[in-house]
């Protein structure tokens, strides 16, 4: 959904209008959490892939959705941002948001309530313990 010619802040304003939000306070808070505030005036075409991914995450979260479906959400993140992502996901779950993460990597299993695998076109629960999961 990103357009290279627009700045980060212009994207935020477009989505503010689309979501009918009165302010960008939540978006600015999310930028801060993802250590991305220094990019507000930069055009998207100048951003790294990881920073673009952060912006996409902020755009998806700035209206406080009840359900969040994320496909490879931390692709391109450095380690610090990856950890910030999981802290943010935990906070969202604690606030009642359902977070579904689709990934080719299963090393995050201890962070999940439930882990499913797609095998031969069939979605199967792994039966793994959700130790470290965040509750339902």
N, CA, C and O atoms as a MOPAC input file, in Angstrom:
PM7 MOZYME 1SCF
protein

 N      0.81400 1    -1.20600 1     0.00000 1
 C      0.00000 1     0.00000 1     0.00000 1
 C      0.84800 1     1.25600 1     0.00000 1
 O      0.31200 1     2.36400 1    -0.00600 1
 N      2.15400 1     1.10200 1     0.00700 1
 C      3.02300 1     2.26800 1     0.09500 1
 C      3.32100 1     2.84000 1    -1.28500 1
 O      3.48400 1     2.10300 1    -2.25800 1
 N      3.38700 1     4.15700 1    -1.35100 1
 C      3.74700 1     4.84300 1    -2.59000 1
 C      5.06900 1     5.56800 1    -2.35200 1
 O      5.17800 1     6.38300 1    -1.43600 1
 N      6.05800 1     5.27500 1    -3.16800 1
 C      7.40100 1     5.79800 1    -2.96900 1
 C      7.51900 1     7.30500 1    -2.96700 1
 O      8.43900 1     7.83900 1    -2.34700 1
 N      6.62900 1     8.01000 1    -3.63500 1
 C      6.73700 1     9.46200 1    -3.74200 1
 C      6.24000 1    10.19500 1    -2.49300 1
 O      6.54000 1    11.37400 1    -2.31000 1
 N      5.49300 1     9.51300 1    -1.64400 1
 C      4.93600 1    10.16100 1    -0.45600 1
 C      5.81800 1     9.91200 1     0.76300 1
 O      6.52900 1     8.91100 1     0.83800 1
 N      5.76000 1    10.82900 1     1.70600 1
 C      6.52300 1    10.68500 1     2.95000 1
 C      5.78700 1     9.74500 1     3.90000 1
 O      4.62500 1     9.39600 1     3.69200 1
 N      6.49200 1     9.35700 1     4.92800 1
 C      5.88300 1     8.53700 1     5.97700 1
 C      4.67700 1     9.26200 1     6.55700 1
 O      3.60500 1     8.67300 1     6.70200 1
 N      4.84800 1    10.53500 1     6.88800 1
 C      3.75500 1    11.29000 1     7.50300 1
 C      2.57100 1    11.44900 1     6.55600 1
 O      1.42500 1    11.41900 1     7.00300 1
 N      2.81900 1    11.61500 1     5.27200 1
 C      1.70900 1    11.69700 1     4.31600 1
 C      0.92400 1    10.38400 1     4.30000 1
 O     -0.30500 1    10.39700 1     4.22400 1
 N      1.61700 1     9.27000 1     4.37100 1
 C      0.92700 1     7.98100 1     4.45000 1
 C      0.04900 1     7.92800 1     5.70100 1
 O     -1.09600 1     7.48000 1     5.65400 1
 N      0.60900 1     8.39200 1     6.81400 1
 C     -0.15900 1     8.38700 1     8.05900 1
 C     -1.41300 1     9.24800 1     7.92600 1
 O     -2.48000 1     8.86700 1     8.40900 1
 N     -1.29400 1    10.38300 1     7.28700 1
 C     -2.45300 1    11.28100 1     7.11500 1
 C     -3.50300 1    10.67400 1     6.18000 1
 O     -4.70100 1    10.83100 1     6.41600 1
 N     -3.06700 1     9.98900 1     5.13000 1
 C     -4.01100 1     9.31300 1     4.23300 1
 C     -4.80500 1     8.26100 1     5.00600 1
 O     -6.02600 1     8.17000 1     4.87800 1
 N     -4.10100 1     7.47500 1     5.80300 1
 C     -4.77900 1     6.42400 1     6.55900 1
 C     -5.60200 1     7.00100 1     7.70500 1
 O     -6.61600 1     6.41700 1     8.08600 1
 N     -5.18700 1     8.12200 1     8.25500 1
 C     -5.99600 1     8.81200 1     9.25800 1
 C     -7.35500 1     9.14600 1     8.66700 1
 O     -8.38600 1     8.92000 1     9.30000 1
 N     -7.35400 1     9.68700 1     7.44700 1
 C     -8.61100 1    10.02900 1     6.78000 1
 C     -9.41000 1     8.76900 1     6.45800 1
 O    -10.62500 1     8.73900 1     6.65500 1
 N     -8.74200 1     7.73600 1     5.96700 1
 C     -9.43400 1     6.49300 1     5.59900 1
 C    -10.07900 1     5.83200 1     6.81600 1
 O    -11.18600 1     5.30100 1     6.72100 1
 N     -9.39900 1     5.86300 1     7.94200 1
 C     -9.92300 1     5.24900 1     9.17000 1
 C    -10.86500 1     6.18400 1     9.93200 1
 O    -11.53500 1     5.74900 1    10.86800 1
 N    -10.92700 1     7.45700 1     9.54700 1
 C    -11.76800 1     8.42300 1    10.24900 1
 C    -11.24400 1     8.75900 1    11.63100 1
 O    -12.02800 1     8.97100 1    12.55600 1
 N     -9.93500 1     8.81100 1    11.78300 1
 C     -9.32500 1     9.10100 1    13.08400 1
 C     -9.21600 1    10.60000 1    13.30500 1
 O     -8.96400 1    11.35900 1    12.36900 1
 N     -9.40700 1    11.01900 1    14.54100 1
 C     -9.30500 1    12.43700 1    14.88400 1
 C     -7.86900 1    12.91400 1    14.98600 1
 O     -7.58200 1    14.08600 1    14.74100 1
 N     -6.95500 1    12.00400 1    15.35000 1
 C     -5.55800 1    12.41100 1    15.53200 1
 C     -4.62800 1    11.28500 1    15.08200 1
 O     -5.05200 1    10.16700 1    14.78900 1
 N     -3.37000 1    11.62600 1    15.04300 1
 C     -2.33800 1    10.64600 1    14.70300 1
 C     -1.56400 1    10.20300 1    15.94000 1
 O     -0.48300 1     9.62700 1    15.82000 1
 N     -2.10300 1    10.46500 1    17.11900 1
 C     -1.39400 1    10.13200 1    18.35800 1
 C     -0.98800 1     8.66100 1    18.41300 1
 O      0.15300 1     8.34400 1    18.75100 1
 N     -1.90900 1     7.76900 1    18.08400 1
 C     -1.60200 1     6.33200 1    18.12800 1
 C     -0.52600 1     5.98400 1    17.10600 1
 O      0.36900 1     5.19500 1    17.40800 1
 N     -0.59100 1     6.54600 1    15.91900 1
 C      0.41900 1     6.28700 1    14.89200 1
 C      1.79300 1     6.75500 1    15.35700 1
 O      2.78500 1     6.05000 1    15.16900 1
 N      1.85700 1     7.93700 1    15.96300 1
 C      3.13700 1     8.45300 1    16.43500 1
 C      3.67600 1     7.59200 1    17.58400 1
 O      4.88400 1     7.38200 1    17.69400 1
 N      2.78400 1     7.10200 1    18.42900 1
 C      3.18000 1     6.20300 1    19.51200 1
 C      3.78100 1     4.91400 1    18.93600 1
 O      4.79200 1     4.42000 1    19.43400 1
 N      3.16000 1     4.38000 1    17.90000 1
 C      3.65900 1     3.15200 1    17.26800 1
 C      5.00700 1     3.39600 1    16.59100 1
 O      5.90300 1     2.55700 1    16.68300 1
 N      5.16100 1     4.52700 1    15.91700 1
 C      6.45600 1     4.86400 1    15.32300 1
 C      7.54200 1     4.88900 1    16.39100 1
 O      8.65500 1     4.40800 1    16.17800 1
 N      7.20200 1     5.45500 1    17.53500 1
 C      8.15000 1     5.50900 1    18.66000 1
 C      8.50000 1     4.09900 1    19.13100 1
 O      9.67400 1     3.78500 1    19.33000 1
 N      7.49400 1     3.25500 1    19.30900 1
 C      7.73000 1     1.88900 1    19.76500 1
 C      8.62800 1     1.11600 1    18.80800 1
 O      9.41900 1     0.27600 1    19.23400 1
 N      8.50600 1     1.39700 1    17.53000 1
 C      9.28900 1     0.68100 1    16.52000 1
 C     10.57400 1     1.42900 1    16.15700 1
 O     11.26000 1     1.07100 1    15.19900 1
 N     10.89400 1     2.47100 1    16.93200 1
 C     12.12200 1     3.23100 1    16.74200 1
 C     12.20200 1     3.79300 1    15.31900 1
 O     13.20800 1     3.64000 1    14.62700 1
 N     11.11800 1     4.44400 1    14.90600 1
 C     10.98000 1     4.87300 1    13.51800 1
 C     10.57500 1     6.34700 1    13.39500 1
 O     10.19500 1     6.79200 1    12.31100 1
 N     10.65000 1     7.09200 1    14.47400 1
 C     10.17100 1     8.47900 1    14.44100 1
 C     11.03400 1     9.37900 1    13.56100 1
 O     10.53400 1    10.37700 1    13.04200 1
 N     12.28600 1     9.06200 1    13.38300 1
 C     13.17700 1     9.89700 1    12.59700 1
 C     12.89800 1     9.89000 1    11.10500 1
 O     13.53900 1    10.62400 1    10.35200 1
 N     11.95700 1     9.07800 1    10.67000 1
 C     11.66500 1     8.94100 1     9.24600 1
 C     10.39200 1     9.66300 1     8.80400 1
 O     10.00600 1     9.55600 1     7.64000 1
 N      9.74300 1    10.38100 1     9.68700 1
 C      8.43300 1    10.97100 1     9.38800 1
 C      8.42700 1    11.84700 1     8.13800 1
 O      7.43300 1    11.86000 1     7.41300 1
 N      9.48600 1    12.56600 1     7.87100 1
 C      9.53200 1    13.49900 1     6.73800 1
 C     10.17200 1    12.88200 1     5.48900 1
 O     10.26200 1    13.53600 1     4.45000 1
 N     10.61300 1    11.62800 1     5.59200 1
 C     11.28800 1    10.99600 1     4.45100 1
 C     10.30200 1    10.34400 1     3.49700 1
 O      9.27300 1     9.80600 1     3.90600 1
 N     10.64000 1    10.40700 1     2.22000 1
 C      9.82700 1     9.72700 1     1.21400 1
 C     10.07900 1     8.23400 1     1.30800 1
 O     11.19100 1     7.79000 1     1.59400 1
 N      9.03500 1     7.47600 1     1.06600 1
 C      9.10500 1     6.02700 1     1.20500 1
 C     10.16100 1     5.42100 1     0.29000 1
 O     10.79300 1     4.43300 1     0.66500 1
 N     10.37100 1     5.98300 1    -0.89800 1
 C     11.35000 1     5.42000 1    -1.83000 1
 C     12.76700 1     5.44800 1    -1.27300 1
 O     13.63500 1     4.73100 1    -1.77100 1
 N     13.02000 1     6.26500 1    -0.24800 1
 C     14.35700 1     6.34700 1     0.34800 1
 C     14.53400 1     5.39300 1     1.52800 1
 O     15.63700 1     5.26900 1     2.05900 1
 N     13.47500 1     4.72700 1     1.93900 1
 C     13.52200 1     3.87200 1     3.12600 1
 C     14.01100 1     2.46700 1     2.80100 1
 O     13.81700 1     1.96900 1     1.69200 1
 N     14.64400 1     1.83800 1     3.77700 1
 C     15.04700 1     0.44000 1     3.63700 1
 C     13.80300 1    -0.44900 1     3.66800 1
 O     12.72200 1    -0.00300 1     4.05400 1
 N     13.96200 1    -1.68100 1     3.26900 1
 C     12.84100 1    -2.62200 1     3.30300 1
 C     12.29700 1    -2.82200 1     4.70900 1
 O     11.08400 1    -2.91500 1     4.89900 1
 N     13.18100 1    -2.88800 1     5.69100 1
 C     12.74000 1    -3.05300 1     7.07400 1
 C     11.94400 1    -1.86600 1     7.57800 1
 O     10.95800 1    -2.03500 1     8.29600 1
 N     12.36600 1    -0.66200 1     7.20600 1
 C     11.64200 1     0.54000 1     7.62500 1
 C     10.29300 1     0.62500 1     6.92000 1
 O      9.31000 1     1.06400 1     7.51600 1
 N     10.23800 1     0.21500 1     5.67500 1
 C      8.94300 1     0.15200 1     4.98500 1
 C      8.01900 1    -0.84300 1     5.67800 1
 O      6.81700 1    -0.60900 1     5.80400 1
 N      8.58900 1    -1.94100 1     6.12000 1
 C      7.79000 1    -2.95300 1     6.83100 1
 C      7.24900 1    -2.36800 1     8.13600 1
 O      6.10600 1    -2.62700 1     8.51200 1
 N      8.07000 1    -1.58400 1     8.81700 1
 C      7.60400 1    -0.92200 1    10.04800 1
 C      6.42900 1     0.00500 1     9.73700 1
 O      5.43300 1     0.01900 1    10.46000 1
 N      6.55200 1     0.77500 1     8.66500 1
 C      5.47100 1     1.69100 1     8.28900 1
 C      4.20000 1     0.91200 1     7.97300 1
 O      3.11700 1     1.30600 1     8.40500 1
 N      4.30800 1    -0.16800 1     7.24100 1
 C      3.13100 1    -0.99300 1     6.96300 1
 C      2.48700 1    -1.48500 1     8.25600 1
 O      1.26200 1    -1.51900 1     8.36400 1
 N      3.29900 1    -1.86500 1     9.23100 1
 C      2.77000 1    -2.32100 1    10.51100 1
 C      2.05000 1    -1.18800 1    11.23700 1
 O      0.96700 1    -1.38800 1    11.78800 1
 N      2.64500 1    -0.00900 1    11.23700 1
 C      1.99700 1     1.15400 1    11.86400 1
 C      0.66200 1     1.45400 1    11.19000 1
 O     -0.32800 1     1.71900 1    11.87300 1
 N      0.62300 1     1.41500 1     9.86600 1
 C     -0.62300 1     1.67500 1     9.13700 1
 C     -1.69700 1     0.64700 1     9.48400 1
 O     -2.88000 1     0.98000 1     9.55000 1
 N     -1.28600 1    -0.59200 1     9.70300 1
 C     -2.24200 1    -1.64600 1    10.05200 1
 C     -2.75500 1    -1.51600 1    11.48500 1
 O     -3.85300 1    -1.97500 1    11.80000 1
 N     -1.96700 1    -0.89800 1    12.34100 1
 C     -2.29900 1    -0.84100 1    13.77000 1
 C     -2.86400 1     0.49600 1    14.24900 1
 O     -3.44200 1     0.56300 1    15.33400 1
 N     -2.71000 1     1.53900 1    13.47600 1
 C     -3.01400 1     2.88100 1    13.98600 1
 C     -4.48400 1     3.09900 1    14.33000 1
 O     -4.80800 1     4.07200 1    15.01200 1
 N     -5.36800 1     2.23800 1    13.88800 1
 C     -6.78800 1     2.38100 1    14.22700 1
 C     -7.23100 1     1.35600 1    15.28200 1
 O     -8.42700 1     1.17000 1    15.50600 1
 N     -6.26600 1     0.69900 1    15.92400 1
 C     -6.52600 1    -0.26400 1    16.99100 1
 C     -7.51400 1    -1.35400 1    16.57700 1
 O     -8.60500 1    -1.44600 1    17.13900 1
 N     -7.14300 1    -2.17200 1    15.60600 1
 C     -8.05500 1    -3.23700 1    15.15800 1
 C     -8.23700 1    -4.30500 1    16.23700 1
 O     -7.38500 1    -4.48000 1    17.10700 1
 N     -9.34800 1    -5.00500 1    16.16400 1
 C     -9.60900 1    -6.10600 1    17.09200 1
 C     -8.96800 1    -7.40400 1    16.61200 1
 O     -8.67800 1    -8.29800 1    17.40700 1
 N     -8.75300 1    -7.49400 1    15.30600 1
 C     -8.12900 1    -8.66800 1    14.70500 1
 C     -7.02000 1    -8.18100 1    13.78300 1
 O     -7.21600 1    -7.25600 1    12.99500 1
 N     -5.86800 1    -8.80400 1    13.88700 1
 C     -4.73500 1    -8.42500 1    13.06900 1
 C     -4.18100 1    -9.66900 1    12.38700 1
 O     -3.76200 1   -10.61200 1    13.05800 1
 N     -4.17600 1    -9.67700 1    11.06300 1
 C     -3.64200 1   -10.77800 1    10.26600 1
 C     -2.35000 1   -10.29800 1     9.62000 1
 O     -2.36800 1    -9.36800 1     8.81200 1
 N     -1.23600 1   -10.92100 1     9.96700 1
 C      0.06900 1   -10.46600 1     9.49900 1
 C      0.79700 1   -11.58900 1     8.77200 1
 O      0.96100 1   -12.68500 1     9.30800 1
 N      1.22600 1   -11.30800 1     7.55900 1
 C      1.97400 1   -12.26900 1     6.75900 1
 C      3.44300 1   -11.86400 1     6.75200 1
 O      3.80200 1   -10.83200 1     6.18400 1
 N      4.29500 1   -12.67200 1     7.38200 1
 C      5.72700 1   -12.38500 1     7.47800 1
 C      5.97200 1   -10.94400 1     7.94800 1
 O      6.66400 1   -10.18200 1     7.27300 1
 N      5.40800 1   -10.57300 1     9.10000 1
 C      5.43400 1    -9.16500 1     9.50500 1
 C      6.81100 1    -8.61900 1     9.85500 1
 O      7.01600 1    -7.40600 1     9.80900 1
 N      7.74600 1    -9.47000 1    10.19700 1
 C      9.05800 1    -8.97700 1    10.63900 1
 C     10.14700 1    -9.21000 1     9.59600 1
 O     11.33400 1    -9.12100 1     9.91100 1
 N      9.76100 1    -9.50200 1     8.37900 1
 C     10.72700 1    -9.65200 1     7.29800 1
 C     11.47400 1    -8.33200 1     7.10000 1
 O     10.84700 1    -7.29000 1     6.91100 1
 N     12.76900 1    -8.36800 1     7.14000 1
 C     13.58400 1    -7.16400 1     6.97300 1
 C     13.89700 1    -6.43500 1     8.26500 1
 O     14.64600 1    -5.45800 1     8.25300 1
 N     13.33500 1    -6.89200 1     9.39100 1
 C     13.61300 1    -6.24100 1    10.66800 1
 C     14.98900 1    -6.65200 1    11.18300 1
 O     15.42900 1    -7.78400 1    10.98600 1
 N     15.65700 1    -5.71300 1    11.84500 1
 C     16.86400 1    -6.07000 1    12.57600 1
 C     16.42400 1    -6.72300 1    13.89200 1
 O     15.23500 1    -6.74800 1    14.20900 1
 N     17.38400 1    -7.24900 1    14.65200 1
 C     17.05800 1    -8.00600 1    15.85700 1
 C     16.28500 1    -7.15900 1    16.86500 1
 O     15.31100 1    -7.63200 1    17.44900 1
 N     16.70700 1    -5.91500 1    17.07400 1
 C     16.03600 1    -5.03600 1    18.03400 1
 C     14.57700 1    -4.80500 1    17.63300 1
 O     13.68400 1    -4.85600 1    18.48000 1
 N     14.33700 1    -4.55300 1    16.36200 1
 C     12.97000 1    -4.31900 1    15.88900 1
 C     12.15100 1    -5.60000 1    15.97000 1
 O     10.96200 1    -5.56000 1    16.28600 1
 N     12.77400 1    -6.72600 1    15.68800 1
 C     12.10500 1    -8.01700 1    15.81200 1
 C     11.59500 1    -8.20900 1    17.24100 1
 O     10.45200 1    -8.61700 1    17.44800 1
 N     12.44200 1    -7.91600 1    18.21500 1
 C     12.02200 1    -8.03600 1    19.62000 1
 C     10.93800 1    -7.01400 1    19.96500 1
 O     10.00900 1    -7.32200 1    20.71100 1
 N     11.05600 1    -5.80800 1    19.42700 1
 C     10.02200 1    -4.78500 1    19.64200 1
 C      8.68400 1    -5.23500 1    19.05000 1
 O      7.62400 1    -4.99200 1    19.62600 1
 N      8.75400 1    -5.89300 1    17.89100 1
 C      7.53500 1    -6.41100 1    17.27200 1
 C      6.83000 1    -7.36200 1    18.22900 1
 O      5.62300 1    -7.24300 1    18.44000 1
 N      7.56800 1    -8.30700 1    18.81200 1
 C      6.93600 1    -9.27800 1    19.69800 1
 C      6.43400 1    -8.62900 1    20.98200 1
 O      5.41500 1    -9.05800 1    21.52400 1
 N      7.12400 1    -7.60600 1    21.48100 1
 C      6.61100 1    -6.85400 1    22.63900 1
 C      5.29800 1    -6.17100 1    22.28000 1
 O      4.34900 1    -6.17200 1    23.06500 1
 N      5.25400 1    -5.59400 1    21.09600 1
 C      4.03700 1    -4.93700 1    20.62900 1
 C      2.90700 1    -5.94500 1    20.45600 1
 O      1.77100 1    -5.67700 1    20.84900 1
 N      3.20700 1    -7.09600 1    19.87500 1
 C      2.19500 1    -8.14500 1    19.70100 1
 C      1.65300 1    -8.59600 1    21.05200 1
 O      0.45200 1    -8.82200 1    21.19900 1
 N      2.53300 1    -8.72800 1    22.03300 1
 C      2.09900 1    -9.12200 1    23.38100 1
 C      1.14800 1    -8.07600 1    23.96100 1
 O      0.11600 1    -8.41800 1    24.53900 1
 N      1.50100 1    -6.80800 1    23.80400 1
 C      0.65400 1    -5.71700 1    24.30000 1
 C     -0.70900 1    -5.74600 1    23.61600 1
 O     -1.73600 1    -5.56600 1    24.27100 1
 N     -0.72200 1    -5.97000 1    22.31100 1
 C     -1.98900 1    -6.04800 1    21.58200 1
 C     -2.84700 1    -7.18700 1    22.10700 1
 O     -4.04600 1    -7.01200 1    22.32700 1
 N     -2.24600 1    -8.34500 1    22.30800 1
 C     -3.00100 1    -9.49600 1    22.83400 1
 C     -3.53900 1    -9.20100 1    24.23200 1
 O     -4.68100 1    -9.53200 1    24.54900 1
 N     -2.71400 1    -8.58200 1    25.05900 1
 C     -3.14900 1    -8.22200 1    26.40900 1
 C     -4.33600 1    -7.26700 1    26.39000 1
 O     -5.14200 1    -7.26100 1    27.32000 1
 N     -4.44800 1    -6.45700 1    25.33100 1
 C     -5.55600 1    -5.50600 1    25.18500 1
 C     -6.75900 1    -6.12800 1    24.48900 1
 O     -7.75900 1    -5.44800 1    24.26100 1
 N     -6.67400 1    -7.42400 1    24.14700 1
 C     -7.81400 1    -8.11400 1    23.56900 1
 C     -7.79000 1    -8.25000 1    22.06100 1
 O     -8.75900 1    -8.72800 1    21.47200 1
 N     -6.71300 1    -7.84400 1    21.42900 1
 C     -6.59200 1    -7.97200 1    19.97400 1
 C     -6.15300 1    -9.40200 1    19.63400 1
 O     -5.23400 1    -9.93800 1    20.25400 1
 N     -6.80400 1   -10.00300 1    18.66400 1
 C     -6.38000 1   -11.31300 1    18.17100 1
 C     -5.31400 1   -11.08400 1    17.10000 1
 O     -5.54200 1   -10.34700 1    16.14000 1
 N     -4.16200 1   -11.71000 1    17.26600 1
 C     -3.04600 1   -11.53400 1    16.33800 1
 C     -2.72400 1   -12.87600 1    15.70600 1
 O     -2.39800 1   -13.84000 1    16.39700 1
 N     -2.82000 1   -12.92800 1    14.37800 1
 C     -2.47200 1   -14.12000 1    13.62800 1
 C     -1.24200 1   -13.80700 1    12.79400 1
 O     -1.25900 1   -12.89300 1    11.97000 1
 N     -0.17700 1   -14.56600 1    13.00700 1
 C      1.06900 1   -14.36600 1    12.28300 1
 C      1.28500 1   -15.56100 1    11.37000 1
 O      1.31700 1   -16.70500 1    11.82300 1
 N      1.43200 1   -15.28400 1    10.07700 1
 C      1.75000 1   -16.32000 1     9.09700 1
 C      3.24400 1   -16.21500 1     8.82300 1
 O      3.75000 1   -15.13900 1     8.50500 1
 N      3.94600 1   -17.33800 1     8.94800 1
 C      5.38400 1   -17.32100 1     8.74600 1
 C      5.86300 1   -18.67100 1     8.24200 1
 O      5.24600 1   -19.70300 1     8.50900 1
 N      6.95400 1   -18.65300 1     7.52300 1
 C      7.59300 1   -19.89000 1     7.10100 1
 C      8.51100 1   -20.42600 1     8.19100 1
 O      8.99000 1   -21.55700 1     8.10300 1
 N      8.75500 1   -19.62700 1     9.20600 1
 C      9.66700 1   -19.98000 1    10.28400 1
 C      8.87500 1   -20.30300 1    11.54600 1
 O      7.93500 1   -19.58800 1    11.89300 1
 N      9.25100 1   -21.37300 1    12.22700 1
 C      8.51400 1   -21.77700 1    13.43000 1
 C      9.34600 1   -21.62500 1    14.69500 1
 O      8.98400 1   -22.17200 1    15.73700 1
 N     10.44600 1   -20.89900 1    14.62600 1
 C     11.25700 1   -20.75300 1    15.83500 1
 C     10.62600 1   -19.81000 1    16.84500 1
 O     11.15200 1   -19.65400 1    17.94700 1
 N      9.52100 1   -19.18200 1    16.50100 1
 C      8.80200 1   -18.30800 1    17.42000 1
 C      7.73800 1   -19.06200 1    18.21200 1
 O      6.92100 1   -18.43900 1    18.89100 1
 N      7.73500 1   -20.37100 1    18.13800 1
 C      6.66200 1   -21.18200 1    18.72800 1
 C      6.41600 1   -20.85900 1    20.19900 1
 O      5.26900 1   -20.88000 1    20.64600 1
 N      7.45300 1   -20.56600 1    20.94800 1
 C      7.26700 1   -20.28900 1    22.37900 1
 C      6.52400 1   -18.97600 1    22.61400 1
 O      6.04400 1   -18.73400 1    23.72100 1
 N      6.42400 1   -18.13800 1    21.60800 1
 C      5.71800 1   -16.85900 1    21.73400 1
 C      4.24000 1   -16.97400 1    21.37100 1
 O      3.48700 1   -16.01400 1    21.53500 1
 N      3.82600 1   -18.12200 1    20.88900 1
 C      2.48800 1   -18.28800 1    20.33000 1
 C      1.57200 1   -19.06000 1    21.25900 1
 O      2.02100 1   -19.90200 1    22.03600 1
 N      0.28900 1   -18.76500 1    21.17100 1
 C     -0.70900 1   -19.54800 1    21.89300 1
 C     -0.92200 1   -20.88600 1    21.19900 1
 O     -1.00600 1   -21.92800 1    21.84900 1
 N     -1.00900 1   -20.84600 1    19.89500 1
 C     -1.27900 1   -22.04300 1    19.10100 1
 C     -0.43300 1   -21.98300 1    17.84200 1
 O     -0.28700 1   -20.92700 1    17.22500 1
 N      0.11700 1   -23.11700 1    17.47300 1
 C      0.92700 1   -23.20700 1    16.26300 1
 C      0.28200 1   -24.21500 1    15.32300 1
 O     -0.00300 1   -25.35200 1    15.69900 1
 N      0.06000 1   -23.77100 1    14.09700 1
 C     -0.48600 1   -24.63800 1    13.05800 1
 C      0.55000 1   -24.77800 1    11.95600 1
 O      1.35900 1   -23.87900 1    11.72700 1
 N      0.51300 1   -25.90600 1    11.28400 1
 C      1.35500 1   -26.12900 1    10.10900 1
 C      0.44800 1   -26.47800 1     8.93300 1
 O     -0.56400 1   -27.16300 1     9.08400 1
 N      0.83600 1   -25.99300 1     7.77200 1
 C      0.12800 1   -26.33500 1     6.55200 1
 C      0.87100 1   -27.51800 1     5.93700 1
 O      2.02100 1   -27.39300 1     5.51700 1
 N      0.20900 1   -28.65200 1     5.89100 1
 C      0.81500 1   -29.87700 1     5.36800 1
 C     -0.07500 1   -30.44400 1     4.28100 1
 O     -1.22300 1   -30.80900 1     4.53500 1
 N      0.45100 1   -30.51800 1     3.07300 1
 C     -0.28400 1   -31.06600 1     1.92800 1
 C     -1.64400 1   -30.38300 1     1.76700 1
 O     -2.64300 1   -31.03300 1     1.45900 1
 N     -1.67000 1   -29.07100 1     1.97700 1
 C     -2.89100 1   -28.30100 1     1.78800 1
 C     -3.86900 1   -28.36300 1     2.93800 1
 O     -4.97600 1   -27.83300 1     2.83900 1
 N     -3.47800 1   -29.00700 1     4.03700 1
 C     -4.35200 1   -29.13800 1     5.20700 1
 C     -3.69700 1   -28.43400 1     6.39700 1
 O     -2.52100 1   -28.65100 1     6.69000 1
 N     -4.46900 1   -27.59300 1     7.07300 1
 C     -3.97900 1   -26.88700 1     8.24500 1
 C     -4.12300 1   -27.79200 1     9.46000 1
 O     -5.22300 1   -28.25000 1     9.77000 1
 N     -3.01300 1   -28.05000 1    10.15000 1
 C     -3.01800 1   -28.95600 1    11.30800 1
 C     -2.38000 1   -28.27200 1    12.51600 1
 O     -1.32900 1   -27.63800 1    12.41800 1
 N     -3.05400 1   -28.42300 1    13.65900 1
 C     -2.46200 1   -27.93800 1    14.90100 1
 C     -1.32100 1   -28.88000 1    15.26400 1
 O     -1.45300 1   -30.09700 1    15.13300 1
 N     -0.21100 1   -28.32900 1    15.71600 1
 C      0.96500 1   -29.15400 1    15.96100 1
 C      0.85000 1   -29.97500 1    17.23500 1
 O      1.53400 1   -30.98800 1    17.38000 1
 N     -0.00700 1   -29.55100 1    18.16300 1
 C     -0.10200 1   -30.25800 1    19.42800 1
 C      0.99400 1   -29.85500 1    20.38700 1
 O      1.06000 1   -30.35700 1    21.50900 1
 N      1.86100 1   -28.94300 1    19.95000 1
 C      2.92500 1   -28.45900 1    20.80800 1
 C      2.35200 1   -27.68400 1    21.96700 1
 O      1.32600 1   -27.01700 1    21.84000 1
 N      3.02100 1   -27.77700 1    23.09600 1
 C      2.63600 1   -26.96000 1    24.23200 1
 C      2.86800 1   -25.49900 1    23.89400 1
 O      3.85000 1   -25.15300 1    23.23700 1
 N      1.98800 1   -24.66700 1    24.33300 1
 C      2.13100 1   -23.22700 1    24.07400 1
 C      2.82600 1   -22.54800 1    25.24300 1
 O      2.47600 1   -21.42800 1    25.61600 1
 N      3.82800 1   -23.24000 1    25.83100 1
 C      4.53800 1   -22.61400 1    26.93800 1
 C      5.12800 1   -21.30100 1    26.47800 1
 O      5.75700 1   -21.22200 1    25.42300 1
 N      4.92200 1   -20.28300 1    27.27100 1
 C      5.38000 1   -18.97100 1    26.89200 1
 C      4.34000 1   -18.21500 1    26.08400 1
 O      4.51800 1   -17.02800 1    25.81000 1
 N      3.25100 1   -18.88400 1    25.69600 1
 C      2.19200 1   -18.20500 1    24.95200 1
 C      1.53200 1   -17.16100 1    25.81200 1
 O      1.80100 1   -17.07100 1    27.01000 1
 N      0.66900 1   -16.37200 1    25.20900 1
 C      0.12700 1   -15.22200 1    25.90100 1
 C     -1.29300 1   -15.38400 1    26.38600 1
 O     -1.89400 1   -14.41100 1    26.84200 1
 N     -1.83900 1   -16.54900 1    26.30700 1
 C     -3.21900 1   -16.71000 1    26.74200 1
 C     -4.18800 1   -16.40100 1    25.62100 1
 O     -3.78900 1   -15.94300 1    24.55100 1
 N     -5.47200 1   -16.65500 1    25.87200 1
 C     -6.44900 1   -16.45700 1    24.80400 1
 C     -7.24300 1   -15.19500 1    24.98000 1
 O     -8.10700 1   -14.89000 1    24.15900 1

